[in-house]
Amino acid sequence: MLTELRIRDFAVIDRLTLRLGPGLNALTGETGAGKSIIVGALSLLLGERASADVVRTGAARAEVEGVFDVEGNLGVRDVLAAHGLEPEDGLVIIRREIAAGGRGRVWVNGAASTVALLGELGAHLVDLHGQHEHQTLLQPRNQRDMLDAWSDARELAAAVRREHARLRAAQDDLHALDTRTREAEQRADYLRFQLDEIDGAQLRPGEEEELESEVRRLSHAGELAGLAGSLHDELYAREDCITARMSEVRRVLDQLTRIDESLGEWKDVVQNALYSLQELGREMGDYASGVEHDPARLDTLRSRLDAIFRLKRKYGPELIDVLNVATEARRELEALDNAVLDREVIEREIAEAGRALEAAARRLTKARTAGAKALAAEIAQVLPELGMGAARFEIALTALPEPGPGGAEDVEFRIAVNAGFEPRPLSRVASGGELSRVMLALKTALARLDNVPTLVFDEVDAGIGGRVANQVGEKLAAVARHHQVFVITHLPQIASRARHHLLVQKADRNGITATTVDLLEGDVRVRELARLLGGDPDSGVSQEHARELLNAEA
């Protein structure tokens, strides 16, 4: 619900604060006082296009701010959540600024935002009917949703959306499979070549390090044999080798320990060192005699390393990367082999989802067909009461080539305002007043089902009076039992039914014309109704007539 609208430097409005309540709010005033300008300012908060022309002469910028109570409005909360926002104490505050240079800025709950977000929020906040662009019931999708709500077919529509999403998902899977298969087929020969080349090399993880180690040994076989043989001689083989001298050390230490037993622990140290050096010496002898001098083996190893190097340069940079290329090639070729089976599975899913979608769409079409006739009949009964006795309203269901997410048909509300003409889409109805009354008829029928909390009617009373004006006022009051309704009117029959009556007036402030809005109560409201009745507002007769209107609507 719109609780407050603040306007500054917009058209002829200097500064204005408009406070609205639940139920029916009527805005009256002299022609040219700025009533429709207020609606125009509100439309900016709903995402309507703006231009620098709206900035008040001499001002740097125009500002419009609206405070909306969105408690329980799940649509608004979902839109806010999708943009990382949330209501503050159940309120959404939208502010829009239009600079004299043409640039504009938008804020939602203090956060910089976009006009696109205003459009998303506006669809869940206000339905505006009249001369302005923001009219949700002119949009085909909203007409379809309204018909589904009236026809108690929301669950059927949801089932169609689910089955269509299932079908699209399966179709996307098939497209992805075909793309992968096509790419694999184009690459198949190359993949097989890769796999044959890599598998033919019989590579092993860690093999390269092992080969390089063996090549180093074979390349330095002479040096290794000489060094190992030298150690063997120094440690073990020569007459005066280290281990021979160590034996003499052990003999001397034995003599010392016979005299001083405290040196006995060193005997083990020397003995262990002697054993270790003897073992090392023998081992070096064995190593030296076992060193291979095998040029043929060396050539074989170097050839193997060259082959690995070429594969690394081609598929690497490392050996593990080469092995991974083979693994991926094998996977793609296996996928190509399995593509036929996978395609059969997906095609069965597509066929099943298609049948389910068609069945769900048929059920929805049946419900819509019955609902369209009943809703059109109800609207046809209401239109004459609103001064449109010659109007003919219908809901057209146009079959689509195939069911989509919205069903198997387009839904379009059509009307012929004058006799002898074929019904046309609502968006092509000529006058704003006629369109407003058509919308009022729709809202009367759909009031309980419409989730938009605030309805604005501009020009709804154009060209009517007398009994029809009473009927229009009655319908507005009926709709206002389920919504907040804001109506701009020149008719006392409508204004007298308002729960909140607001008067728009022009005033002169320091030589500058400005617009003011006042809440009317008591005698002040009686005087305004007397003016609307066409009499002298100070006349007792006119005021008595105004009081009769108020008492009749009480």
C-alpha positions in Angstrom: 0.0 0.0 0.0 1.2 3.5 -0.8 1.3 5.4 2.4 3.1 8.6 1.4 4.1 10.4 -1.8 6.5 13.3 -1.6 7.1 15.5 -4.7 9.5 18.4 -5.1 10.1 20.7 -8.1 8.0 18.5 -10.5 6.1 20.4 -13.2 4.1 23.0 -11.4 4.5 21.4 -8.0 7.0 23.1 -5.7 6.8 20.9 -2.6 4.0 18.5 -1.9 3.4 15.6 0.6 0.5 13.4 -0.1 -0.6 10.9 2.6 -2.9 8.1 1.6 -4.8 5.6 3.7 -6.4 2.2 3.0 -9.6 1.9 1.1 -10.8 4.5 -1.4 -8.8 7.8 -1.7 -10.4 10.5 -3.9 -8.4 13.4 -5.3 -10.4 16.4 -6.4 -9.7 20.0 -7.4 -10.1 22.6 -10.1 -9.0 21.8 -13.7 -5.3 22.5 -14.0 -4.6 22.3 -10.3 -2.2 19.5 -10.8 -4.2 16.3 -10.1 -2.9 14.3 -13.1 0.6 15.7 -12.5 0.6 13.8 -9.2 -0.3 10.6 -11.0 2.5 11.4 -13.5 4.9 11.8 -10.6 3.8 8.4 -9.2 4.3 6.8 -12.5 8.0 7.7 -12.4 8.3 5.6 -9.2 6.9 2.7 -11.2 9.6 2.8 -13.8 8.0 5.0 -16.5 10.4 6.9 -18.8 11.3 10.4 -17.7 12.6 13.5 -19.4 14.1 16.8 -18.2 10.8 18.5 -19.1 9.3 17.4 -15.8 11.7 19.6 -13.8 10.0 22.7 -12.5 11.1 25.9 -14.2 14.2 27.4 -12.4 14.9 24.2 -10.4 18.0 22.1 -10.7 16.2 18.8 -10.3 12.8 17.1 -9.7 12.4 14.6 -6.9 9.7 12.0 -6.3 9.7 9.7 -3.3 7.1 7.1 -2.3 6.7 5.1 0.9 5.1 1.7 0.4 3.9 -0.7 3.2 4.8 -4.1 1.8 3.9 -6.3 4.7 2.8 -9.6 3.3 3.6 -8.6 -0.3 5.7 -11.7 -1.3 6.2 -10.5 -4.9 8.0 -7.4 -3.7 10.1 -9.3 -1.2 11.1 -11.8 -3.9 12.1 -8.9 -6.3 14.1 -7.2 -3.5 15.8 -10.4 -2.5 16.9 -11.1 -6.1 18.7 -7.7 -6.0 20.2 -8.2 -2.5 17.7 -5.9 -0.8 15.0 -6.3 1.8 12.2 -4.2 3.3 13.0 -2.0 6.3 10.4 -2.4 9.1 8.0 -3.6 6.4 8.5 -0.6 4.2 10.0 0.1 0.8 11.1 3.7 0.1 11.6 4.5 -3.5 13.2 7.8 -4.5 13.8 9.0 -8.1 15.6 12.2 -9.1 15.5 13.8 -12.6 18.1 16.5 -13.2 17.4 19.5 -15.4 20.2 18.3 -17.7 18.2 15.0 -18.3 20.2 12.6 -16.1 18.4 10.7 -13.4 19.2 8.6 -10.3 17.2 6.0 -8.4 17.3 4.8 -4.8 15.5 1.9 -3.2 15.7 1.9 0.6 18.7 4.2 0.4 20.6 2.0 -2.0 21.5 3.3 -5.5 19.4 1.3 -8.0 18.0 1.2 -11.6 14.9 2.2 -13.4 14.6 -1.5 -14.4 14.2 -2.5 -10.8 11.5 0.1 -10.4 9.6 -1.6 -13.2 9.9 -5.0 -11.5 8.8 -3.6 -8.1 6.0 -1.4 -9.7 4.3 -4.5 -11.1 3.8 -5.7 -7.5 3.0 -2.3 -6.0 0.7 -0.2 -8.1 -1.7 -0.8 -11.0 -2.2 2.5 -12.7 -5.1 3.1 -15.2 -5.5 6.2 -17.2 -3.4 8.3 -19.5 0.0 6.9 -18.2 2.0 4.0 -19.5 2.2 1.8 -16.4 -0.9 -0.4 -16.9 -0.2 -4.0 -16.0 -3.5 -5.3 -17.3 -2.5 -4.2 -20.8 0.3 -6.7 -20.8 -0.6 -10.1 -22.3 1.2 -12.1 -19.6 -0.8 -10.3 -16.9 -4.0 -10.9 -18.8 -3.2 -14.6 -19.0 -2.4 -14.7 -15.2 -5.7 -13.0 -14.4 -7.6 -15.5 -16.5 -5.8 -18.4 -14.8 -6.6 -16.9 -11.4 -10.3 -16.4 -12.3 -10.5 -19.9 -13.8 -8.9 -21.5 -10.7 -6.2 -22.8 -13.0 -3.0 -21.6 -11.3 -2.0 -25.1 -10.4 -2.6 -26.2 -14.0 -0.5 -23.3 -15.3 2.2 -24.2 -12.9 2.1 -27.9 -14.1 2.5 -26.6 -17.7 5.5 -24.5 -16.7 7.1 -27.5 -14.9 6.6 -29.9 -17.8 7.8 -27.3 -20.3 11.0 -26.8 -18.1 11.5 -30.5 -18.1 11.1 -30.7 -21.9 13.5 -27.8 -22.4 16.0 -29.4 -20.0 15.9 -32.7 -22.0 16.2 -30.8 -25.3 19.2 -28.9 -23.9 20.7 -32.2 -22.9 20.2 -33.6 -26.4 21.7 -30.5 -28.0 24.7 -30.7 -25.7 25.2 -34.4 -26.5 24.9 -33.7 -30.2 27.5 -30.9 -29.9 29.9 -33.1 -28.0 29.3 -36.0 -30.4 29.9 -33.8 -33.4 33.1 -32.4 -31.9 34.2 -35.9 -31.0 33.5 -37.2 -34.5 35.5 -34.4 -36.0 38.3 -35.2 -33.6 38.0 -38.9 -33.6 40.9 -39.7 -36.0 43.2 -37.3 -34.2 42.1 -38.7 -30.8 42.8 -42.3 -32.0 46.2 -41.1 -33.3 47.0 -39.6 -29.9 45.9 -42.6 -28.1 47.9 -45.0 -30.3 51.0 -42.9 -30.1 50.9 -42.5 -26.3 49.6 -46.0 -25.5 52.2 -47.4 -27.9 55.0 -45.8 -25.9 53.8 -47.7 -22.8 54.7 -44.9 -20.5 54.7 -45.3 -16.7 54.5 -42.6 -14.1 58.0 -42.0 -12.7 59.7 -43.8 -15.5 61.6 -40.7 -16.7 63.3 -40.3 -13.4 64.3 -44.0 -13.3 65.8 -43.7 -16.9 67.7 -40.6 -16.2 69.3 -42.2 -13.1 70.4 -45.3 -15.1 71.8 -43.2 -17.9 73.9 -41.2 -15.4 75.3 -44.5 -14.1 76.1 -45.9 -17.5 77.5 -42.7 -18.8 80.0 -42.6 -15.9 80.7 -46.3 -15.6 84.5 -46.0 -15.8 84.6 -43.2 -13.3 82.3 -45.1 -10.9 84.3 -48.3 -11.2 87.6 -46.4 -10.5 86.3 -44.5 -7.6 84.7 -47.5 -6.0 87.9 -49.6 -6.6 90.0 -46.9 -5.0 87.7 -46.9 -1.9 88.0 -50.7 -1.8 91.7 -50.5 -1.8 92.0 -47.7 0.8 89.5 -49.3 3.2 90.1 -53.0 2.7 92.5 -54.4 0.1 95.9 -52.8 0.6 98.3 -54.1 3.2 98.3 -50.8 5.0 94.6 -50.1 4.4 92.5 -48.2 6.9 90.9 -51.3 8.4 94.4 -52.8 9.0 95.4 -49.7 10.9 92.1 -49.7 12.8 93.0 -53.3 14.0 96.2 -51.9 15.5 94.1 -49.1 17.2 91.9 -51.8 18.7 94.9 -53.8 20.0 96.3 -50.7 21.7 92.9 -49.8 23.2 92.7 -53.4 24.6 96.0 -52.9 26.5 94.7 -49.6 27.9 91.5 -51.0 29.2 93.3 -53.8 31.0 95.0 -51.1 33.0 92.0 -48.7 33.1 88.7 -50.3 32.9 86.9 -46.9 32.5 88.1 -46.9 28.9 86.2 -50.1 28.1 83.3 -48.4 26.5 85.5 -47.1 23.7 86.3 -50.7 22.7 82.8 -51.1 21.3 83.1 -47.8 19.5 86.3 -48.8 17.7 85.0 -52.3 17.1 81.8 -51.0 15.4 83.7 -48.5 13.3 86.1 -51.3 12.2 83.2 -53.6 11.2 81.5 -50.7 9.3 84.6 -49.8 7.4 85.3 -53.4 6.5 81.8 -53.8 5.2 82.0 -50.6 3.2 85.3 -51.7 1.7 84.0 -55.1 0.7 80.8 -53.5 -0.7 82.9 -51.0 -2.8 84.8 -53.9 -4.2 81.6 -55.7 -5.2 80.2 -52.4 -6.7 83.4 -51.8 -8.7 83.3 -55.3 -10.2 79.6 -55.0 -10.9 79.7 -51.7 -12.8 78.4 -52.3 -16.3 80.1 -51.0 -19.4 77.2 -51.4 -21.8 77.2 -48.8 -24.6 74.3 -50.6 -26.3 72.1 -50.4 -23.2 73.1 -46.7 -22.9 72.0 -46.1 -26.4 68.7 -47.8 -25.8 68.0 -45.7 -22.7 68.9 -42.5 -24.4 66.5 -43.4 -27.3 63.8 -44.0 -24.8 64.4 -40.7 -23.1 64.3 -39.0 -26.5 60.9 -40.6 -27.3 59.6 -39.4 -23.9 60.9 -35.9 -24.6 59.2 -35.7 -28.0 55.9 -36.8 -26.4 56.3 -34.2 -23.6 57.0 -31.5 -26.1 53.9 -32.5 -28.1 51.5 -33.2 -25.2 53.3 -32.0 -22.1 55.0 -30.2 -20.6 55.3 -33.0 -18.1 55.0 -36.8 -18.4 51.9 -36.8 -16.3 50.3 -34.3 -18.8 51.0 -36.7 -21.6 49.3 -39.5 -19.7 46.3 -37.2 -19.0 46.0 -36.5 -22.7 45.7 -40.2 -23.3 43.1 -40.5 -20.5 41.0 -37.6 -22.0 41.2 -39.0 -25.5 40.1 -42.4 -24.3 37.2 -40.8 -22.4 36.0 -38.8 -25.5 36.2 -41.9 -27.7 34.2 -43.9 -25.2 31.6 -41.1 -25.0 31.4 -41.3 -28.8 30.9 -45.0 -28.6 28.1 -44.5 -26.0 26.5 -41.5 -27.7 24.0 -43.6 -29.5 22.7 -45.2 -26.3 22.8 -41.9 -24.5 20.8 -40.3 -27.3 18.1 -43.0 -27.1 17.7 -42.3 -23.4 17.4 -38.6 -23.9 15.0 -39.0 -26.8 12.8 -41.1 -24.6 12.8 -38.4 -22.0 11.9 -35.8 -24.6 9.0 -37.8 -25.9 7.7 -38.5 -22.4 8.1 -34.8 -21.4 6.4 -33.7 -24.6 3.4 -36.0 -24.0 3.2 -34.8 -20.4 3.3 -31.1 -21.5 0.6 -31.6 -24.1 -1.6 -33.3 -21.6 -1.1 -30.5 -19.0 -1.6 -27.9 -21.7 -4.9 -29.5 -22.8 -6.2 -29.4 -19.2 -5.2 -25.8 -18.9 -6.8 -24.9 -22.2 -10.0 -26.5 -21.1 -10.0 -24.5 -17.9 -9.2 -21.3 -19.7 -11.9 -21.8 -22.3 -14.6 -22.2 -19.7 -13.1 -19.4 -17.5 -12.8 -17.0 -20.5 -16.5 -17.4 -21.3 -17.6 -16.9 -17.7 -15.3 -13.9 -17.1 -16.3 -12.2 -20.4 -19.9 -12.7 -19.5 -19.4 -11.1 -16.0 -17.5 -8.1 -17.5 -20.3 -7.7 -20.1 -22.8 -7.3 -17.3 -20.7 -4.7 -15.5 -19.8 -2.5 -18.5 -23.4 -1.1 -19.1 -23.5 0.0 -15.5 -20.3 2.1 -16.2 -21.9 3.9 -19.1 -20.6 1.5 -21.8 -23.8 -0.2 -22.8 -22.7 -0.6 -26.4 -19.4 -2.2 -25.5 -18.6 -5.8 -26.3 -15.9 -7.6 -24.3 -14.3 -10.9 -25.1 -11.2 -13.0 -24.2 -9.5 -14.4 -27.2 -7.6 -17.7 -26.9 -5.3 -18.0 -29.9 -3.7 -21.4 -30.4 0.1 -21.6 -30.6 2.0 -23.9 -33.0 3.1 -25.9 -29.9 2.7 -25.5 -26.2 5.1 -23.1 -24.4 5.7 -22.3 -20.8 2.4 -20.3 -20.8 0.3 -23.0 -22.3 -1.0 -23.9 -25.7 -2.5 -20.5 -26.5 -2.1 -16.7 -26.2 -4.6 -14.9 -24.0 -5.8 -11.5 -25.1 -8.5 -9.2 -23.6 -10.4 -7.4 -26.3 -13.2 -4.9 -26.4 -15.3 -3.0 -28.9 -16.3 0.3 -27.3 -18.9 1.2 -30.0 -21.5 -0.9 -31.7 -20.7 -2.2 -35.1 -17.0 -2.6 -34.5 -15.0 -5.8 -33.9 -13.3 -6.2 -30.5 -9.7 -5.0 -30.4 -6.9 -5.5 -27.9 -7.3 -3.3 -24.8 -4.1 -1.4 -25.6 -5.9 0.0 -28.7 -8.9 1.4 -26.9 -9.2 5.0 -27.9 -9.7 7.2 -24.8 -8.2 7.0 -21.3 -11.6 7.4 -19.7 -13.0 4.4 -21.6 -10.0 2.3 -20.8 -10.1 3.2 -17.1 -13.8 2.1 -17.0 -12.9 -1.2 -18.7 -10.1 -1.7 -16.2 -12.6 -0.9 -13.4 -14.9 -3.5 -14.7 -12.1 -6.1 -14.8 -10.9 -5.1 -11.3 -14.5 -5.4 -10.0 -14.6 -9.0 -11.3 -11.0 -9.8 -10.3 -10.7 -7.8 -7.0 -10.2 -10.8 -4.7 -7.7 -12.4 -7.1 -5.5 -9.4 -7.9 -2.4 -9.3 -5.8 -1.4 -5.7 -6.6 -2.3 -3.8 -3.5 -2.8 -0.2 -4.9 -4.9 0.7 -7.9 -4.9 4.2 -9.4 -7.7 5.4 -11.7 -7.2 8.6 -13.7 -10.0 9.8 -16.1 -12.4 7.0 -14.9 -15.2 9.6 -14.8 -14.5 11.1 -18.3 -17.8 11.7 -20.2 -20.2 10.2 -17.5 -22.6 11.5 -15.0 -25.8 10.9 -13.2 -26.7 7.2 -12.7 -23.5 6.0 -14.3 -21.4 8.1 -12.0 -23.2 6.5 -9.1 -22.4 3.0 -10.6 -18.8 3.9 -11.1 -18.5 5.1 -7.5 -20.2 1.9 -6.3 -17.7 -0.2 -8.2 -14.7 1.8 -7.0 -15.9 1.3 -3.4 -16.4 -2.4 -4.0 -12.9 -2.8 -5.3 -11.6 -0.6 -2.4 -12.8 -3.3 0.0 -9.9 -5.5 -1.3 -7.4 -2.9 -2.4 -6.1 0.6 -1.7 -7.8 2.7 -4.5 -6.6 6.2 -5.5 -9.0 7.9 -7.9 -8.8 11.4 -9.5 -12.3 12.6 -10.1 -14.5 15.6 -10.9 -17.7 13.8 -9.8 -19.3 14.2 -6.3 -20.9 10.8 -6.7 -17.4 9.2 -6.6 -15.7 11.6 -4.2 -18.5 11.2 -1.6 -17.7 7.5 -1.4 -14.1 8.0 -0.5 -12.7 7.1 2.9 -10.1 9.8 2.4 -10.9 12.9 0.4 -8.0 15.0 -0.8 -8.2 18.5 -2.4 -5.6 19.7 -4.8 -5.3 23.5 -5.1 -3.1 26.1 -6.7 -1.7 28.8 -4.4 0.5 31.8 -4.9 3.7 31.8 -2.8 5.8 34.9 -3.2 4.7 35.4 -6.7 5.2 31.7 -7.7 2.3 29.4 -8.4 2.5 26.2 -6.3 0.2 23.2 -5.8 -1.0 22.1 -2.3 -3.0 19.0 -1.2 -5.2 19.0 1.9 -7.2 16.2 3.6 -10.8 17.3 3.7 -13.1 16.6 6.7 -16.3 18.0 8.1 -17.7 21.2 6.6 -14.6 21.7 4.4 -15.4 18.5 2.6 -19.1 19.4 2.4 -18.1 22.7 0.6 -15.9 20.8 -1.9 -18.7 18.3 -2.7 -21.0 21.3 -3.1 -18.6 22.8 -5.6 -18.4 19.5 -7.5 -22.2 19.4 -7.6 -22.0 22.6 -9.7 -23.6 24.9 -7.2 -22.4 27.7 -5.0 -20.2 26.0 -2.3 -21.5 28.6 0.2 -25.1 27.9 -0.7 -27.1 26.1 2.0 -29.0 24.2 -0.7 -25.8 23.0 -2.3 -24.3 22.0 1.0 -27.4 20.2 2.0 -27.2 18.2 -1.2 -23.6 17.4 -0.5 -24.5 16.2 3.0 -27.1 14.0 1.6 -24.5 12.3 -0.7 -22.2 11.8 2.3 -25.0 10.4 4.4 -26.1 8.1 1.6 -22.6 6.6 1.4 -22.1 6.3 5.1 
